[in-house]
Amino acid sequence: MNKYFLFIIFLFLSSNSFGDSLGTNKSINDYLSDGYQLQSISIIDQNKLLYNLANNGSEEKIFEPKLISCIYDINTQLADCFKP
């Protein structure tokens, strides 16, 4: 079941019709410094990791996405982040 879940998440994140791309201009550490909390890390394949981040729900983050998912490519050292 875990493989199917990761596959569905990967398909969900790879399609622009389901989420808005936040681009590659911020790193995962930038989001963590901005108050997001790490919810989970999943291995997509040997070169890619999926990070799920959630904001802390504070009033200063009211207009920020509640959930951000990032696919980190180990080879390029870039994270492509999306909001659902």
N, C-alpha and C positions, 0 to 999 in steps of 0.2 A: 504494500500500500504506500510506503514511503516513496518509492520510485515514481509511482503515479502522481503523487502529490507534487513532487519536485518538477515533474514533466509539465503538469498543468500550470504551476507557478511560472515556469520558464516560458511557456506559450503565452501566458497572460502578460508577462513583462515584455516580451519581444514584439508584441503587437501594439502599434501606436493608436489603434482604435479603442483600446481599453484603458489607456493611461496617458498622461501628459509627461513628456520627457522633460527632465530638469537639466539635461545636458551633462557635460563632463567638466564644467568650470569649478565645481566644488568637490572636495574630497570627502570621504566618509568621516575623517577626523574633523573637518570643518562643521559637518552636521552635528557631531558629538559635542563640539565646542559651543555650538549654538543652542544646546539644551536638549537635543534629541537623545533618546536612550536606545541602546542596542537591544533588540528583542530576540533576534535569532540570526544564526549564520548557517547556511547550507552549502554543500558542495554540489555544483552543477556538473562539472567535469574536472579533469586534472588541472585545467588552467583558469577556471572561473568559479567564483564564489558569489553567493547571493546573501546580501545583508538586508535585514529588515529593521528599520528604525522608526520609533514613535516619539512624538513630542510629548512633553510633560503636561500638556493641557493648561498651562498658565495663561493668564490674560494677555501677556505680551506676545504669545504665539497664536492668538485667536485667528489670524488670517493666514497662518502657515499650514501646510498639509499636516494632517494628523499622522499619516503613515507615509514613509518613504522607503522604497525598495531600490537597492543598488546592486548591479552586477559588476563585480570587480574582476578585471582581466589581469592575471598575474604577469603575463608577458609584456603588455603595454603599460602596466601599472596605472591604468585609468579605471575610474568607476563611472558607469553610465547609470544615472539615477532617474527614477520614475515616481510619480505620485498617482495613485489609483483614481 
